[in-house]
Amino acid sequence: MRLIDFDLLRIYINDIRTSRVKMFDALNAPPTPRFMTLQKNYWAMVKSQVPMWEEDIGMSHPNTSRSTPAVE
């Protein structure tokens, strides 16, 4: 027969509850200024690359500044 240490079990359950609350708080915390800057710079870079990506896959984009090779 196996004995259960209920005091230890209670400690584990409290640790799990505490961890759950901390994770919930961390997930719902407002983004830091550094993260916001990184996010803004990332999307600016992506938007600036879209015309080149479209050109590379064969989509026409009239406002691209990338030069196309002359067809002979």
C-alpha positions in Angstrom: 0.0 0.0 0.0 1.3 3.4 -0.9 0.9 6.4 1.4 0.2 9.8 0.1 1.9 12.8 1.7 -1.0 15.3 1.6 1.1 18.2 2.9 3.5 17.7 -0.1 0.5 17.4 -2.4 -0.9 20.6 -1.1 2.4 22.4 -1.7 2.5 21.1 -5.3 -1.0 22.3 -6.0 -0.3 25.7 -4.6 2.9 25.9 -6.7 0.8 25.0 -9.8 -1.8 27.7 -9.0 0.9 30.3 -8.4 2.6 29.5 -11.7 -0.8 29.6 -13.5 -1.5 33.1 -12.2 2.0 34.3 -13.0 1.7 33.0 -16.6 -1.7 34.6 -17.1 -0.3 37.9 -15.8 2.7 37.7 -18.1 0.6 36.9 -21.1 -1.8 39.8 -20.5 0.9 42.4 -19.6 1.1 45.4 -22.0 4.0 45.2 -24.5 7.2 46.9 -23.6 8.4 50.0 -25.5 11.3 47.9 -26.9 8.9 45.3 -28.2 6.7 47.9 -29.8 9.8 49.5 -31.5 10.9 46.0 -32.8 7.4 45.3 -34.0 7.1 48.6 -35.8 10.5 48.2 -37.5 9.7 44.7 -38.5 6.5 45.6 -40.3 8.1 48.6 -41.9 10.8 46.3 -43.3 8.2 43.8 -44.5 6.1 46.5 -46.2 9.2 47.9 -48.0 10.1 44.4 -49.3 6.6 43.5 -50.7 7.1 45.1 -54.1 10.4 43.2 -54.6 8.8 39.9 -53.5 5.9 40.4 -55.8 8.3 41.1 -58.7 10.3 38.0 -57.9 7.2 35.8 -58.1 6.0 37.4 -61.2 3.2 39.7 -59.9 3.3 43.1 -61.5 3.4 46.1 -59.2 3.3 49.6 -61.0 4.9 51.6 -58.1 8.1 49.6 -57.8 11.4 51.4 -57.9 13.3 48.2 -58.8 14.6 48.2 -62.3 13.7 45.4 -64.7 16.1 43.9 -67.2 15.5 45.0 -70.8 14.0 42.5 -73.1 15.9 42.0 -76.4 
